[in-house]
Amino acid sequence: MIAETICSAVSAAGLGIAAITAYRKRFLAATRIAAYSLVPIGLVLTGAVEWAVDTAFSPTAWAGFGLLGGAWLLFMTTRAVERRTGGGRKERKAAKAAQREAVAPAASAPSLGGTRPAAQPTVKPAAQPVAPPSAKPKAARSGEDFSDIEAILKKHGI
């Protein structure tokens, strides 16, 4: 009874805040606030609040949550041990691939793209654009950059 009253009060307060926000011409925010404020009253009407209250005060429910937590803890422990010892799925997959490769080394190479296609003769275009003579490779320009920096440092006596 008290949970339903609290949820109704929260919904009413939220709708009031949404109305004030809409009055300030912030309609998108007002709509979002109104949507959030309708959730508690919706939970009351569907009976979810009563279920949550019954679950919160039920020792059987807490024992169930404890068992679920213990199961999760066991799963995470085995996963951590598997990672440290190297006995995971990746290793099994790699071992299986190595075994397959040992049995038939190139049997599945074309489907995997392991082999390269036959060499195609390359045809050069008749007129290739020539780089302007002032354009130098990047490596050569970087040396000039350092010489500029060295000149500046020498100028300042460093």
Rosetta constraint file for C-alpha pairs under 8 A:
AtomPair CA 1 CA 5 HARMONIC 6.47 0.50
AtomPair CA 2 CA 6 HARMONIC 6.23 0.50
AtomPair CA 3 CA 7 HARMONIC 6.16 0.50
AtomPair CA 3 CA 49 HARMONIC 7.07 0.50
AtomPair CA 3 CA 50 HARMONIC 7.95 0.50
AtomPair CA 4 CA 8 HARMONIC 6.11 0.50
AtomPair CA 4 CA 41 HARMONIC 7.83 0.50
AtomPair CA 4 CA 44 HARMONIC 5.93 0.50
AtomPair CA 4 CA 49 HARMONIC 7.36 0.50
AtomPair CA 5 CA 9 HARMONIC 6.17 0.50
AtomPair CA 6 CA 10 HARMONIC 6.17 0.50
AtomPair CA 7 CA 11 HARMONIC 6.18 0.50
AtomPair CA 7 CA 40 HARMONIC 5.11 0.50
AtomPair CA 7 CA 41 HARMONIC 5.82 0.50
AtomPair CA 7 CA 44 HARMONIC 7.10 0.50
AtomPair CA 8 CA 12 HARMONIC 6.15 0.50
AtomPair CA 8 CA 40 HARMONIC 6.97 0.50
AtomPair CA 8 CA 41 HARMONIC 5.62 0.50
AtomPair CA 9 CA 13 HARMONIC 6.10 0.50
AtomPair CA 10 CA 14 HARMONIC 6.07 0.50
AtomPair CA 10 CA 37 HARMONIC 6.92 0.50
AtomPair CA 10 CA 40 HARMONIC 7.19 0.50
AtomPair CA 11 CA 15 HARMONIC 6.17 0.50
AtomPair CA 11 CA 37 HARMONIC 4.59 0.50
AtomPair CA 11 CA 38 HARMONIC 5.69 0.50
AtomPair CA 11 CA 39 HARMONIC 7.52 0.50
AtomPair CA 11 CA 40 HARMONIC 6.17 0.50
AtomPair CA 11 CA 41 HARMONIC 6.16 0.50
AtomPair CA 12 CA 16 HARMONIC 6.24 0.50
AtomPair CA 12 CA 37 HARMONIC 7.39 0.50
AtomPair CA 13 CA 17 HARMONIC 6.28 0.50
AtomPair CA 13 CA 37 HARMONIC 7.73 0.50
AtomPair CA 14 CA 18 HARMONIC 6.13 0.50
AtomPair CA 14 CA 33 HARMONIC 6.57 0.50
AtomPair CA 14 CA 34 HARMONIC 6.39 0.50
AtomPair CA 14 CA 36 HARMONIC 7.55 0.50
AtomPair CA 14 CA 37 HARMONIC 4.71 0.50
AtomPair CA 14 CA 38 HARMONIC 7.92 0.50
AtomPair CA 15 CA 19 HARMONIC 6.17 0.50
AtomPair CA 15 CA 33 HARMONIC 7.30 0.50
AtomPair CA 15 CA 34 HARMONIC 5.40 0.50
AtomPair CA 15 CA 37 HARMONIC 6.07 0.50
AtomPair CA 15 CA 38 HARMONIC 7.83 0.50
AtomPair CA 16 CA 20 HARMONIC 6.38 0.50
AtomPair CA 17 CA 21 HARMONIC 6.14 0.50
AtomPair CA 17 CA 30 HARMONIC 7.79 0.50
AtomPair CA 17 CA 33 HARMONIC 7.45 0.50
AtomPair CA 18 CA 22 HARMONIC 6.10 0.50
AtomPair CA 18 CA 29 HARMONIC 7.75 0.50
AtomPair CA 18 CA 30 HARMONIC 4.48 0.50
AtomPair CA 18 CA 31 HARMONIC 6.89 0.50
AtomPair CA 18 CA 33 HARMONIC 5.44 0.50
AtomPair CA 18 CA 34 HARMONIC 5.46 0.50
AtomPair CA 19 CA 23 HARMONIC 6.17 0.50
AtomPair CA 19 CA 30 HARMONIC 6.79 0.50
AtomPair CA 20 CA 24 HARMONIC 6.48 0.50
AtomPair CA 20 CA 30 HARMONIC 7.96 0.50
AtomPair CA 21 CA 25 HARMONIC 6.81 0.50
AtomPair CA 21 CA 26 HARMONIC 5.73 0.50
AtomPair CA 21 CA 27 HARMONIC 7.08 0.50
AtomPair CA 21 CA 29 HARMONIC 7.06 0.50
AtomPair CA 21 CA 30 HARMONIC 5.21 0.50
AtomPair CA 22 CA 26 HARMONIC 5.26 0.50
AtomPair CA 22 CA 27 HARMONIC 5.00 0.50
AtomPair CA 22 CA 29 HARMONIC 7.80 0.50
AtomPair CA 22 CA 30 HARMONIC 5.23 0.50
AtomPair CA 22 CA 31 HARMONIC 7.99 0.50
AtomPair CA 26 CA 30 HARMONIC 6.16 0.50
AtomPair CA 27 CA 31 HARMONIC 6.04 0.50
AtomPair CA 28 CA 32 HARMONIC 6.35 0.50
AtomPair CA 29 CA 33 HARMONIC 6.16 0.50
AtomPair CA 30 CA 34 HARMONIC 6.08 0.50
AtomPair CA 31 CA 35 HARMONIC 6.21 0.50
AtomPair CA 32 CA 36 HARMONIC 6.35 0.50
AtomPair CA 33 CA 37 HARMONIC 6.08 0.50
AtomPair CA 34 CA 38 HARMONIC 6.27 0.50
AtomPair CA 35 CA 39 HARMONIC 6.88 0.50
AtomPair CA 37 CA 41 HARMONIC 7.82 0.50
AtomPair CA 38 CA 42 HARMONIC 6.14 0.50
AtomPair CA 39 CA 43 HARMONIC 6.19 0.50
AtomPair CA 40 CA 44 HARMONIC 6.35 0.50
AtomPair CA 41 CA 45 HARMONIC 6.24 0.50
AtomPair CA 42 CA 46 HARMONIC 6.23 0.50
AtomPair CA 43 CA 47 HARMONIC 6.21 0.50
AtomPair CA 43 CA 48 HARMONIC 5.20 0.50
AtomPair CA 43 CA 49 HARMONIC 5.89 0.50
AtomPair CA 44 CA 48 HARMONIC 6.20 0.50
AtomPair CA 44 CA 49 HARMONIC 5.44 0.50
AtomPair CA 44 CA 50 HARMONIC 7.43 0.50
AtomPair CA 47 CA 51 HARMONIC 6.39 0.50
AtomPair CA 48 CA 52 HARMONIC 6.05 0.50
AtomPair CA 49 CA 53 HARMONIC 6.13 0.50
AtomPair CA 50 CA 54 HARMONIC 6.12 0.50
AtomPair CA 51 CA 55 HARMONIC 6.02 0.50
AtomPair CA 52 CA 56 HARMONIC 5.99 0.50
AtomPair CA 53 CA 57 HARMONIC 6.43 0.50
AtomPair CA 54 CA 58 HARMONIC 6.11 0.50
AtomPair CA 55 CA 61 HARMONIC 5.80 0.50
AtomPair CA 55 CA 62 HARMONIC 7.82 0.50
AtomPair CA 56 CA 61 HARMONIC 7.47 0.50
AtomPair CA 56 CA 62 HARMONIC 7.62 0.50
AtomPair CA 58 CA 62 HARMONIC 6.52 0.50
AtomPair CA 59 CA 63 HARMONIC 6.16 0.50
AtomPair CA 60 CA 64 HARMONIC 6.27 0.50
AtomPair CA 61 CA 65 HARMONIC 6.26 0.50
AtomPair CA 62 CA 66 HARMONIC 6.09 0.50
AtomPair CA 63 CA 67 HARMONIC 6.25 0.50
AtomPair CA 64 CA 68 HARMONIC 6.22 0.50
AtomPair CA 65 CA 69 HARMONIC 6.14 0.50
AtomPair CA 66 CA 70 HARMONIC 6.15 0.50
AtomPair CA 67 CA 71 HARMONIC 6.17 0.50
AtomPair CA 68 CA 72 HARMONIC 6.21 0.50
AtomPair CA 69 CA 73 HARMONIC 6.12 0.50
AtomPair CA 70 CA 74 HARMONIC 6.24 0.50
AtomPair CA 71 CA 75 HARMONIC 6.28 0.50
AtomPair CA 72 CA 76 HARMONIC 6.23 0.50
AtomPair CA 73 CA 77 HARMONIC 6.09 0.50
AtomPair CA 74 CA 78 HARMONIC 6.23 0.50
AtomPair CA 75 CA 79 HARMONIC 6.25 0.50
AtomPair CA 76 CA 80 HARMONIC 6.16 0.50
AtomPair CA 77 CA 81 HARMONIC 6.20 0.50
AtomPair CA 78 CA 82 HARMONIC 6.00 0.50
AtomPair CA 79 CA 83 HARMONIC 6.25 0.50
AtomPair CA 80 CA 84 HARMONIC 6.35 0.50
AtomPair CA 81 CA 85 HARMONIC 6.15 0.50
AtomPair CA 82 CA 86 HARMONIC 5.86 0.50
AtomPair CA 82 CA 87 HARMONIC 5.20 0.50
AtomPair CA 82 CA 88 HARMONIC 5.51 0.50
AtomPair CA 83 CA 87 HARMONIC 6.76 0.50
AtomPair CA 83 CA 88 HARMONIC 6.36 0.50
AtomPair CA 86 CA 91 HARMONIC 6.82 0.50
AtomPair CA 87 CA 91 HARMONIC 6.20 0.50
AtomPair CA 87 CA 92 HARMONIC 7.37 0.50
AtomPair CA 88 CA 92 HARMONIC 6.61 0.50
AtomPair CA 89 CA 93 HARMONIC 6.08 0.50
AtomPair CA 90 CA 94 HARMONIC 6.12 0.50
AtomPair CA 91 CA 95 HARMONIC 6.08 0.50
AtomPair CA 92 CA 96 HARMONIC 6.13 0.50
AtomPair CA 93 CA 97 HARMONIC 6.22 0.50
AtomPair CA 94 CA 98 HARMONIC 6.12 0.50
AtomPair CA 95 CA 99 HARMONIC 6.14 0.50
AtomPair CA 96 CA 100 HARMONIC 6.17 0.50
AtomPair CA 97 CA 101 HARMONIC 6.08 0.50
AtomPair CA 98 CA 102 HARMONIC 6.14 0.50
AtomPair CA 99 CA 103 HARMONIC 6.32 0.50
AtomPair CA 100 CA 104 HARMONIC 6.21 0.50
AtomPair CA 100 CA 105 HARMONIC 7.40 0.50
AtomPair CA 101 CA 105 HARMONIC 4.45 0.50
AtomPair CA 101 CA 106 HARMONIC 7.39 0.50
AtomPair CA 104 CA 108 HARMONIC 7.95 0.50
AtomPair CA 105 CA 109 HARMONIC 7.91 0.50
AtomPair CA 106 CA 110 HARMONIC 7.95 0.50
AtomPair CA 108 CA 112 HARMONIC 6.30 0.50
AtomPair CA 109 CA 113 HARMONIC 5.90 0.50
AtomPair CA 109 CA 114 HARMONIC 4.64 0.50
AtomPair CA 109 CA 115 HARMONIC 6.08 0.50
AtomPair CA 110 CA 114 HARMONIC 5.98 0.50
AtomPair CA 110 CA 115 HARMONIC 6.04 0.50
AtomPair CA 131 CA 135 HARMONIC 6.70 0.50
AtomPair CA 136 CA 140 HARMONIC 6.27 0.50
AtomPair CA 136 CA 141 HARMONIC 6.48 0.50
AtomPair CA 137 CA 141 HARMONIC 6.48 0.50
AtomPair CA 138 CA 142 HARMONIC 6.23 0.50
AtomPair CA 139 CA 143 HARMONIC 6.82 0.50
AtomPair CA 140 CA 144 HARMONIC 6.90 0.50
AtomPair CA 141 CA 145 HARMONIC 6.39 0.50
AtomPair CA 142 CA 146 HARMONIC 6.46 0.50
AtomPair CA 143 CA 147 HARMONIC 6.30 0.50
AtomPair CA 144 CA 148 HARMONIC 6.20 0.50
AtomPair CA 145 CA 149 HARMONIC 6.35 0.50
AtomPair CA 146 CA 150 HARMONIC 6.03 0.50
AtomPair CA 147 CA 151 HARMONIC 6.09 0.50
AtomPair CA 148 CA 152 HARMONIC 6.30 0.50
AtomPair CA 149 CA 153 HARMONIC 6.19 0.50
AtomPair CA 150 CA 154 HARMONIC 6.07 0.50
AtomPair CA 151 CA 155 HARMONIC 6.07 0.50
AtomPair CA 152 CA 156 HARMONIC 6.45 0.50
AtomPair CA 153 CA 157 HARMONIC 6.19 0.50
AtomPair CA 153 CA 158 HARMONIC 5.12 0.50
AtomPair CA 154 CA 158 HARMONIC 5.60 0.50
